[in-house]
Amino acid sequence: MNGRKIILFLGCWAELLFAATCFAGPGPGQGQGPGGTTPTKLAPETMARIGTVDERFQSFNIEAVEVTGGRFWKPFSSVAGAAPAAASPGDKNAAPGGMNPSLYEYRPPIDLSNARLRKLAAALGPAYLRVSGTWMNSTYFQNSDDPAPATPPTGFNSVLTRKEWKGVVDFAHATNAKLVTSFAISAGTRDAAGVWTPEQALQLVAYTKSIGGSIAAAEFMNEPTFAEIGGAPKGYDAQAYARDFAVFRGFAKSDAPGMMVLGPGGVGEGTALVPAFMHTVSSEAILGATGPVFDAISYHSYGAVSSRCAAMGAAAGTAIGAALTDEWLSRGERNESYYAALRDRFEPGKPLWNTETAQAACGGDRWASTFLDSFRYLNQLGSLAKRGVQVHIHNTLAASDYGLLDEKTYEPRPNYWAALLWQKLMGTTVLDAGPTSAPGLHLYAHCLYGRPGGVTVLAINADSVHSQTLAIPVRAESYMLTAKELLAPHIELNGKELNLDDDDALTRLMSTMEEPGQVTLPPASITFLAFPKARNASCK
């Protein structure tokens, strides 16, 4: 990394060392220097169309526990020893499924009327706003204007008030977002035989309509893979899911006919993310038991769990030194391959939605809030769009270490700026960027947003030592992201740090011009090259 110092973690985080100590990448002689091997040629005018994505492809999640207030993953920046005491049974702020409460930190309900939060979320629109998460499985919707009770009703762990949900609907309207959610499935929603009843879901849908809102899409429950941890009855299995889902599907068709039904929403399967000792319900078993009943197949995607959940085993985690390797950057593709294969087997032709994803489950690792994770973030967007995933919902907008925004100040983190550039430049038509054999170089292409005939190429140089070279045939607008340190909480665009202006206005995303010829991509850099005059026939 040419002597850049970074604060390292998991064996390296505790001291200042040179980046070469911990970052894996192409070995000496394998990189592509400006005067080295033949440049990778780009042909934006002839790049072939390979698919399209939803106009709300890049979206974000606000956890239900943020809306109601409660314990969510404690940020690493919180003061040591400030963990809350263990919650008592029935406490609305209890950790889900008996998880260790020291991993969590209490948050009051998020202020969705905050002007900065709304402005920054709106800049990412159009988007889907997903309000869900494990906590939603056990959240009681109080369909009255009375204050929330001190203790949730029996069979629930938290309470969602009308005022709080109206705040969600108003936020969606203000930010050009469509709502995605899931419903409560805990003991309080079940009849004497243990079968799910739609009473709570009916009230939430009806109230949403009454205040001028709508739910665009919903999963029956959040992550049935971990059904018991998520509040389902002990021993819950695929047959129980199919039985309950039949009731849910009937409710959706009769009372929410415009709502897309997503599912199953599994997570961590086909990888080392799920340890053998945990009771799980597989997506394969669910799809086999339900039959073809979903409007789109949804799944959640995490390449690892953060160190908060180290008890799940070393194989489920990751190390900071792997963050730029092809193996790490390709984990999103491997997750997609697993669920796409299930889709092709049980629900062929259905769209694929990635409804929850981030650097690592359990709140994200320490570097999830730094420039280092922007390589994974943008590579995952590019690779999944290329593979046909229609929607990609990041967890979260502003909570814990993987939030796009700092949860206390709402200051943008590097991934927010990366997301903003994607939204500004990458249209819905996906193109074939062409081949590259350069180690560490990842290329993706879309039609240029809002510019007929134009093309944008996303070029990620994940080699922290060597430059890469591209050959371009026409003039390009260049947006190059770098940082003084890979673990910096700030990001630079063409050498200038991106920040909010005094009135919370977003810094203008200014490009530099690249003339036809060779373009050099520095080590550990991310560059969007916009070709407004490519005259690509697929983009007209």
C-alpha positions as CSV (number, residue, x, y, z in Angstrom):
1,M,0.0,0.0,0.0
2,N,3.0,2.3,-0.5
3,G,3.4,3.0,3.2
4,R,-0.1,4.0,4.1
5,K,-0.8,3.4,7.8
6,I,-4.0,1.9,9.0
7,I,-5.5,0.9,12.3
8,L,-5.8,-2.8,12.1
9,F,-8.2,-5.3,13.8
10,L,-8.3,-9.0,14.5
11,G,-4.6,-9.4,15.1
12,C,-3.6,-6.1,13.5
13,W,-6.1,-3.5,14.7
14,A,-4.4,-2.7,18.0
15,E,-1.3,-1.1,16.6
16,L,-0.3,1.2,13.7
17,L,1.4,-0.9,11.1
18,F,2.0,-0.6,7.4
19,A,-0.9,-2.0,5.4
20,A,1.2,-4.6,3.7
21,T,1.3,-6.3,7.1
22,C,-2.3,-7.4,6.9
23,F,-3.8,-6.9,3.5
24,A,-3.8,-9.8,1.1
25,G,-3.7,-9.0,-2.6
26,P,-2.0,-10.0,-5.8
27,G,1.7,-10.9,-5.2
28,P,4.7,-9.0,-6.5
29,G,4.8,-8.9,-10.3
30,Q,1.1,-9.8,-10.6
31,G,-0.3,-6.3,-10.7
32,Q,-0.9,-4.0,-13.7
33,G,1.4,-1.0,-13.7
34,P,0.9,2.0,-16.1
35,G,3.9,1.0,-18.2
36,G,3.5,-2.8,-17.7
37,T,1.2,-5.2,-19.4
38,T,-1.3,-4.4,-22.1
39,P,-4.0,-2.1,-20.8
40,T,-7.5,-3.5,-20.4
41,K,-9.6,-2.1,-23.3
42,L,-13.0,-0.7,-22.8
43,A,-15.5,-0.4,-25.7
44,P,-18.5,1.5,-24.3
45,E,-20.1,2.0,-27.7
46,T,-20.5,-1.7,-28.3
47,M,-21.1,-3.2,-24.8
48,A,-24.0,-5.6,-25.1
49,R,-27.1,-5.4,-23.0
50,I,-27.3,-8.4,-20.6
51,G,-30.3,-7.5,-18.4
52,T,-32.1,-4.8,-16.4
53,V,-32.6,-4.1,-12.7
54,D,-35.5,-2.5,-10.8
55,E,-35.3,1.3,-10.8
56,R,-35.1,1.0,-7.0
57,F,-32.3,-1.6,-7.2
58,Q,-30.1,0.1,-4.6
59,S,-32.2,0.4,-1.4
60,F,-31.9,0.5,2.4
61,N,-33.3,-0.9,5.6
62,I,-34.4,0.7,8.8
63,E,-34.7,-1.9,11.5
64,A,-38.1,-2.2,13.2
65,V,-36.3,-1.9,16.5
66,E,-35.0,1.5,15.5
67,V,-38.6,2.6,14.9
68,T,-40.0,1.4,18.2
69,G,-36.8,2.0,20.2
70,G,-35.0,-0.9,21.8
71,R,-31.7,-2.7,21.8
72,F,-29.8,-3.2,18.5
73,W,-26.2,-4.1,17.8
74,K,-23.9,-2.0,20.0
75,P,-21.4,0.0,17.9
76,F,-17.8,-0.7,18.5
77,S,-17.3,2.9,19.2
78,S,-19.5,2.8,22.3
79,V,-17.8,3.1,25.7
80,A,-16.5,-0.3,27.0
81,G,-18.6,-1.6,29.8
82,A,-21.7,0.5,28.8
83,A,-23.7,-2.6,27.9
84,P,-27.2,-2.8,29.3
85,A,-28.2,-5.2,32.0
86,A,-30.0,-8.4,31.0
87,A,-33.6,-7.8,30.1
88,S,-36.4,-9.4,32.0
89,P,-38.9,-11.6,30.2
90,G,-41.5,-9.5,28.4
91,D,-39.3,-6.4,28.4
92,K,-39.9,-4.6,25.1
93,N,-36.2,-4.0,24.8
94,A,-35.1,-7.6,25.2
95,A,-32.5,-9.1,22.9
96,P,-34.0,-11.5,20.4
97,G,-34.0,-15.3,21.0
98,G,-32.1,-15.1,24.3
99,M,-29.0,-13.6,22.7
100,N,-26.3,-12.1,24.9
101,P,-27.7,-8.7,25.9
102,S,-24.1,-7.3,26.2
103,L,-23.9,-7.3,22.4
104,Y,-26.7,-4.7,22.2
105,E,-27.3,-1.1,23.1
106,Y,-30.5,0.7,23.8
107,R,-31.7,3.3,21.3
108,P,-34.7,5.6,21.6
109,P,-37.0,5.6,18.6
110,I,-35.4,7.1,15.5
111,D,-36.6,10.6,14.6
112,L,-37.7,10.0,11.0
113,S,-38.7,13.7,10.7
114,N,-35.0,14.7,11.0
115,A,-34.2,17.1,8.1
116,R,-30.7,15.8,7.5
117,L,-31.8,12.1,7.6
118,R,-34.6,12.8,5.1
119,K,-32.4,14.8,2.8
120,L,-29.7,12.2,2.7
121,A,-32.1,9.3,2.2
122,A,-34.0,11.2,-0.5
123,A,-30.7,11.7,-2.4
124,L,-30.6,7.9,-2.8
125,G,-34.1,7.7,-4.2
126,P,-36.0,6.2,-5.8
127,A,-35.5,3.3,-3.4
128,Y,-37.3,0.7,-1.3
129,L,-37.4,1.3,2.4
130,R,-37.5,-2.0,4.2
131,V,-38.7,-1.9,7.8
132,S,-38.2,-5.4,9.2
133,G,-35.5,-7.4,11.0
134,T,-35.6,-10.1,13.7
135,W,-37.4,-7.7,16.1
136,M,-40.4,-7.3,13.7
137,N,-41.2,-11.0,14.2
138,S,-42.3,-10.2,17.8
139,T,-43.6,-6.6,17.5
140,Y,-47.2,-5.8,18.5
141,F,-48.9,-3.2,16.4
142,Q,-51.0,-1.0,18.7
143,N,-53.9,0.1,16.5
144,S,-54.9,3.1,18.6
145,D,-53.6,6.5,19.5
146,D,-53.0,5.5,23.1
147,P,-49.5,5.6,24.5
148,A,-47.6,2.3,24.3
149,P,-48.0,0.1,27.4
150,A,-45.1,-0.3,29.7
151,T,-45.1,-4.0,29.0
152,P,-46.0,-5.5,25.6
153,P,-49.0,-7.8,25.4
154,T,-48.4,-11.5,26.1
155,G,-46.7,-13.2,23.2
156,F,-44.8,-10.0,22.0
157,N,-41.6,-8.4,22.9
158,S,-42.1,-4.8,21.7
159,V,-44.8,-2.4,20.6
160,L,-45.2,-0.4,17.4
161,T,-47.5,2.6,17.8
162,R,-49.6,4.3,15.2
163,K,-47.5,7.4,15.6
164,E,-44.3,5.5,15.0
165,W,-45.7,3.7,11.9
166,K,-47.1,7.0,10.5
167,G,-43.5,8.4,10.9
168,V,-42.4,5.5,8.6
169,V,-45.0,6.2,6.0
170,D,-44.3,9.9,6.0
171,F,-40.6,9.2,5.7
172,A,-41.2,7.0,2.7
173,H,-43.3,9.7,1.0
174,A,-40.6,12.3,1.7
175,T,-37.7,10.2,0.4
176,N,-39.3,8.7,-2.8
177,A,-39.2,5.3,-1.2
178,K,-41.7,2.4,-1.4
179,L,-42.3,0.3,1.7
180,V,-41.1,-3.3,2.2
181,T,-41.8,-5.1,5.5
182,S,-42.6,-8.3,7.2
183,F,-45.1,-9.2,9.9
184,A,-45.3,-10.5,13.5
185,I,-45.3,-14.3,13.8
186,S,-44.6,-14.7,17.6
187,A,-46.9,-16.5,20.1
188,G,-49.2,-13.5,20.4
189,T,-50.3,-13.9,16.7
190,R,-51.3,-17.6,17.1
191,D,-54.5,-19.4,17.9
192,A,-55.0,-22.2,20.5
193,A,-53.6,-24.7,18.0
194,G,-50.5,-22.7,17.3
195,V,-51.5,-21.6,13.8
196,W,-50.7,-18.1,12.7
197,T,-53.6,-15.7,12.4
198,P,-53.6,-12.5,10.3
199,E,-55.3,-10.2,12.8
200,Q,-52.1,-8.1,13.4
201,A,-51.2,-8.0,9.8
202,L,-54.7,-6.9,8.8
203,Q,-54.5,-4.0,11.2
204,L,-51.1,-2.8,10.0
205,V,-52.1,-3.0,6.4
206,A,-55.5,-1.2,7.0
207,Y,-53.9,1.6,9.0
208,T,-51.2,2.1,6.4
209,K,-53.9,2.5,3.7
210,S,-55.9,4.9,5.9
211,I,-53.0,7.4,6.2
212,G,-52.3,7.3,2.4
213,G,-49.5,4.7,2.4
214,S,-49.1,1.3,0.9
215,I,-46.8,-1.7,1.4
216,A,-45.1,-2.5,-1.9
217,A,-43.8,-5.9,-0.9
218,A,-43.5,-8.0,2.2
219,E,-42.0,-11.2,3.5
220,F,-44.2,-13.3,5.7
221,M,-41.6,-13.3,8.5
222,N,-38.0,-12.2,8.8
223,E,-35.4,-15.0,8.3
224,P,-37.3,-18.2,8.8
225,T,-33.9,-19.9,8.6
226,F,-33.6,-18.9,12.3
227,A,-37.3,-19.3,13.1
228,E,-37.0,-20.1,16.8
229,I,-34.4,-17.3,17.5
230,G,-36.8,-15.0,15.6
231,G,-39.8,-15.7,17.8
232,A,-41.5,-18.7,16.2
233,P,-42.6,-21.6,18.4
234,K,-40.1,-24.2,19.5
235,G,-39.6,-26.9,16.9
236,Y,-40.9,-24.7,14.1
237,D,-40.2,-26.4,10.8
238,A,-40.9,-26.2,7.0
239,Q,-44.3,-27.8,7.3
240,A,-45.3,-25.3,10.0
241,Y,-44.1,-22.5,7.8
242,A,-46.1,-23.9,4.8
243,R,-49.2,-24.1,7.0
244,D,-48.9,-20.6,8.3
245,F,-47.9,-19.2,4.9
246,A,-51.1,-20.6,3.3
247,V,-53.0,-18.3,5.7
248,F,-50.7,-15.4,5.0
249,R,-51.1,-15.8,1.2
250,G,-54.8,-15.8,1.5
251,F,-54.7,-12.6,3.6
252,A,-52.3,-11.0,1.1
253,K,-54.5,-11.7,-1.9
254,S,-57.7,-10.5,-0.2
255,D,-56.6,-7.6,1.9
256,A,-53.3,-6.4,0.2
257,P,-53.8,-7.4,-3.5
258,G,-51.2,-4.9,-4.7
259,M,-48.5,-6.1,-2.3
260,M,-45.7,-8.4,-3.7
261,V,-45.2,-11.5,-1.6
262,L,-41.5,-12.2,-1.1
263,G,-39.9,-15.2,0.4
264,P,-38.7,-17.2,2.0
265,G,-36.0,-14.7,3.0
266,G,-33.4,-17.2,4.2
267,V,-29.9,-16.4,5.2
268,G,-26.4,-17.9,5.6
269,E,-27.2,-21.2,3.8
270,G,-24.6,-22.9,1.5
271,T,-21.8,-21.2,3.5
272,A,-20.1,-21.5,6.9
273,L,-22.3,-18.7,8.3
274,V,-24.7,-21.1,10.0
275,P,-23.0,-23.3,12.6
276,A,-24.1,-26.9,13.0
277,F,-25.2,-26.5,16.6
278,M,-28.0,-24.0,15.6
279,H,-31.5,-25.2,14.8
280,T,-32.4,-24.0,11.3
281,V,-35.2,-24.3,8.8
282,S,-33.7,-24.5,5.3
283,S,-35.0,-22.5,2.4
284,E,-34.9,-25.7,0.4
285,A,-37.3,-27.4,2.7
286,I,-39.6,-24.3,2.8
287,L,-39.7,-24.1,-0.9
288,G,-40.4,-27.8,-1.2
289,A,-43.3,-27.6,1.4
290,T,-44.9,-24.4,0.1
291,G,-44.9,-25.0,-3.7
292,P,-44.7,-22.1,-6.2
293,V,-46.4,-19.3,-4.1
294,F,-44.0,-16.4,-4.1
295,D,-44.0,-13.4,-6.4
296,A,-40.3,-13.0,-6.0
297,I,-37.7,-15.1,-4.3
298,S,-35.9,-13.2,-1.5
299,Y,-32.8,-14.0,0.5
300,H,-30.4,-12.2,2.9
301,S,-26.7,-12.0,2.2
302,Y,-23.8,-11.6,4.5
303,G,-20.3,-12.8,3.8
304,A,-19.6,-13.3,7.5
305,V,-20.7,-12.5,11.0
306,S,-18.9,-9.7,12.9
307,S,-16.7,-10.4,15.9
308,R,-19.8,-9.7,18.1
309,C,-21.0,-13.2,17.1
310,A,-17.7,-14.9,17.4
311,A,-19.4,-17.7,19.4
312,M,-20.8,-18.9,16.0
313,G,-17.3,-20.2,15.2
314,A,-14.2,-18.9,13.5
315,A,-15.4,-20.2,10.1
316,A,-18.3,-17.8,10.2
317,G,-16.2,-14.7,10.6
318,T,-13.6,-12.9,8.5
319,A,-10.3,-11.1,9.0
320,I,-9.5,-7.6,7.9
321,G,-6.6,-8.8,5.8
322,A,-9.0,-10.6,3.5
323,A,-11.1,-7.5,2.7
324,L,-9.6,-6.8,-0.7
325,T,-9.2,-10.4,-1.9
326,D,-11.2,-12.0,-4.7
327,E,-12.4,-14.6,-2.3
328,W,-14.0,-12.1,0.0
329,L,-15.3,-9.8,-2.8
330,S,-17.0,-12.8,-4.5
331,R,-19.0,-14.0,-1.4
332,G,-22.0,-12.0,-2.5
333,E,-22.0,-13.9,-5.8
334,R,-21.7,-17.2,-4.1
335,N,-24.6,-16.4,-1.8
336,E,-26.6,-15.4,-4.9
337,S,-25.7,-18.6,-6.7
338,Y,-27.0,-20.7,-3.9
339,Y,-30.4,-19.0,-3.8
340,A,-30.7,-18.6,-7.5
341,A,-30.3,-22.4,-7.8
342,L,-33.2,-22.9,-5.4
343,R,-35.2,-20.4,-7.4
344,D,-34.5,-22.2,-10.6
345,R,-35.5,-25.5,-9.1
346,F,-38.7,-24.5,-7.2
347,E,-39.9,-21.1,-8.7
348,P,-38.3,-20.8,-12.2
349,G,-38.5,-17.5,-13.8
350,K,-39.3,-15.5,-10.6
351,P,-37.3,-12.4,-9.8
352,L,-34.6,-12.6,-7.2
353,W,-34.5,-9.9,-4.4
354,N,-31.6,-9.5,-1.9
355,T,-33.7,-8.0,0.9
356,E,-31.0,-7.6,3.5
357,T,-27.2,-7.4,3.1
358,A,-24.1,-5.7,4.5
359,Q,-20.5,-6.3,5.3
360,A,-21.1,-8.7,8.1
361,A,-24.1,-9.8,10.1
362,C,-24.4,-8.9,13.8
363,G,-23.9,-5.1,13.1
364,G,-20.9,-5.2,10.8
365,D,-17.2,-5.4,11.7
366,R,-15.1,-2.4,12.7
367,W,-14.1,-1.6,9.1
368,A,-17.7,-1.7,7.8
369,S,-17.9,2.1,8.4
370,T,-14.6,2.8,6.5
371,F,-13.5,3.2,2.9
372,L,-12.2,-0.4,3.0
373,D,-15.8,-1.7,2.8
374,S,-16.7,0.4,-0.2
375,F,-14.8,-2.1,-2.4
376,R,-17.2,-4.9,-1.2
377,Y,-20.2,-2.6,-1.3
378,L,-19.8,-1.5,-4.9
379,N,-18.5,-4.8,-6.2
380,Q,-21.5,-6.5,-4.7
381,L,-23.9,-4.0,-6.4
382,G,-22.1,-4.5,-9.7
383,S,-21.8,-8.3,-9.6
384,L,-25.4,-8.9,-8.4
385,A,-26.9,-6.6,-11.0
386,K,-24.9,-8.5,-13.6
387,R,-26.3,-11.8,-12.3
388,G,-29.9,-10.6,-12.5
389,V,-30.7,-9.7,-8.9
390,Q,-33.5,-7.1,-9.1
391,V,-33.3,-5.4,-5.7
392,H,-30.4,-5.0,-3.3
393,I,-31.4,-3.6,0.2
394,H,-28.5,-2.5,2.4
395,N,-28.7,-3.0,6.2
396,T,-28.9,-0.3,7.5
397,L,-29.5,3.3,6.6
398,A,-28.2,4.6,10.0
399,A,-27.6,2.0,12.8
400,S,-24.6,0.2,14.1
401,D,-21.3,-0.1,12.3
402,Y,-22.7,-1.1,8.9
403,G,-25.0,2.0,8.6
404,L,-24.6,4.2,5.5
405,L,-24.8,7.1,8.0
406,D,-23.4,7.6,11.5
407,E,-26.3,6.8,13.8
408,K,-25.7,9.7,16.2
409,T,-24.8,12.5,13.7
410,Y,-26.2,11.2,10.4
411,E,-22.9,12.2,8.8
412,P,-22.3,10.2,5.6
413,R,-19.9,7.3,5.8
414,P,-17.8,6.2,2.8
415,N,-20.4,3.7,1.6
416,Y,-23.0,6.5,1.5
417,W,-20.9,8.4,-1.0
418,A,-20.3,5.3,-2.9
419,A,-24.1,4.7,-3.0
420,L,-24.7,8.2,-4.1
421,L,-22.4,7.9,-7.1
422,W,-24.0,4.6,-8.0
423,Q,-27.4,6.3,-7.9
424,K,-26.2,9.3,-10.0
425,L,-24.4,7.3,-12.7
426,M,-25.7,3.7,-13.0
427,G,-28.9,3.2,-14.9
428,T,-31.2,0.2,-14.9
429,T,-29.8,-1.4,-18.1
430,V,-26.9,-3.7,-17.3
431,L,-24.2,-4.1,-19.9
432,D,-21.3,-6.5,-20.5
433,A,-18.2,-4.5,-19.5
434,G,-15.9,-7.0,-21.3
435,P,-13.1,-9.2,-20.1
436,T,-10.2,-8.5,-17.9
437,S,-7.4,-10.7,-16.8
438,A,-5.7,-8.1,-14.5
439,P,-5.5,-9.4,-10.9
440,G,-7.6,-7.3,-8.6
441,L,-9.5,-5.4,-11.4
442,H,-13.3,-5.7,-11.4
443,L,-15.3,-4.1,-14.2
444,Y,-19.1,-3.5,-14.4
445,A,-21.1,-1.4,-16.8
446,H,-24.6,0.1,-17.0
447,C,-26.3,2.6,-19.3
448,L,-25.5,6.1,-18.0
449,Y,-28.4,7.3,-15.8
450,G,-30.5,9.9,-17.6
451,R,-28.3,10.2,-20.7
452,P,-29.6,8.3,-23.7
453,G,-26.8,6.4,-25.5
454,G,-24.4,7.0,-22.6
455,V,-22.5,4.3,-20.7
456,T,-21.0,4.2,-17.2
457,V,-18.1,1.8,-16.3
458,L,-17.4,1.0,-12.7
459,A,-13.7,0.0,-12.4
460,I,-12.6,-1.3,-9.0
461,N,-8.8,-1.7,-8.4
462,A,-8.7,-3.9,-5.3
463,D,-4.9,-4.3,-5.6
464,S,-3.5,-2.3,-2.8
465,V,0.0,-2.3,-4.3
466,H,-0.2,-2.0,-8.1
467,S,-1.9,0.4,-10.5
468,Q,-4.2,-0.8,-13.3
469,T,-4.5,0.7,-16.8
470,L,-7.5,1.1,-18.9
471,A,-7.6,2.1,-22.6
472,I,-10.7,4.2,-23.5
473,P,-11.7,5.1,-27.1
474,V,-13.7,8.3,-26.3
475,R,-13.7,11.1,-23.7
476,A,-14.9,10.2,-20.2
477,E,-16.0,11.9,-17.1
478,S,-14.0,10.4,-14.2
479,Y,-15.2,10.0,-10.6
480,M,-12.3,8.4,-8.7
481,L,-12.8,7.4,-5.0
482,T,-9.8,7.1,-2.8
483,A,-8.9,7.7,0.9
484,K,-5.7,8.7,2.7
485,E,-6.0,5.5,4.6
486,L,-8.1,2.4,3.8
487,L,-9.6,2.5,7.3
488,A,-10.4,6.1,7.1
489,P,-14.0,7.2,8.0
490,H,-13.8,9.7,5.1
491,I,-13.6,9.3,1.4
492,E,-12.1,11.5,-1.4
493,L,-13.5,12.2,-4.8
494,N,-10.8,13.1,-7.3
495,G,-8.6,14.0,-4.4
496,K,-11.1,16.2,-2.5
497,E,-12.7,15.0,0.7
498,L,-16.5,14.6,0.5
499,N,-18.4,16.3,3.3
500,L,-21.8,17.9,3.9
501,D,-21.9,21.7,3.4
502,D,-22.9,24.0,6.2
503,D,-26.6,23.8,5.4
504,D,-26.4,20.0,5.1
505,A,-26.3,20.2,1.3
506,L,-24.5,17.4,-0.4
507,T,-21.1,18.3,-1.9
508,R,-21.5,18.4,-5.7
509,L,-20.0,15.3,-7.2
510,M,-17.6,16.9,-9.6
511,S,-15.8,14.8,-12.3
512,T,-12.5,15.3,-14.0
513,M,-12.1,14.7,-17.7
514,E,-10.2,11.8,-19.3
515,E,-9.3,12.1,-22.9
516,P,-9.1,9.1,-25.2
517,G,-6.1,6.9,-24.4
518,Q,-4.9,5.4,-21.2
519,V,-6.5,5.9,-17.8
520,T,-4.5,4.9,-14.7
521,L,-6.3,3.5,-11.7
522,P,-4.2,3.9,-8.6
523,P,-3.8,1.1,-6.0
524,A,-6.9,0.6,-3.8
525,S,-9.1,2.9,-5.8
526,I,-12.7,2.9,-7.2
527,T,-13.5,4.8,-10.4
528,F,-16.7,5.5,-12.2
529,L,-16.0,6.4,-15.9
530,A,-19.1,8.0,-17.5
531,F,-19.2,8.1,-21.3
532,P,-22.1,10.4,-22.2
533,K,-21.3,10.2,-26.0
534,A,-20.8,6.5,-26.2
535,R,-23.8,6.2,-28.5
536,N,-24.5,2.7,-27.3
537,A,-27.5,1.3,-29.1
538,S,-28.7,-0.6,-26.0
539,C,-28.9,2.6,-24.1
540,K,-31.0,4.7,-26.4
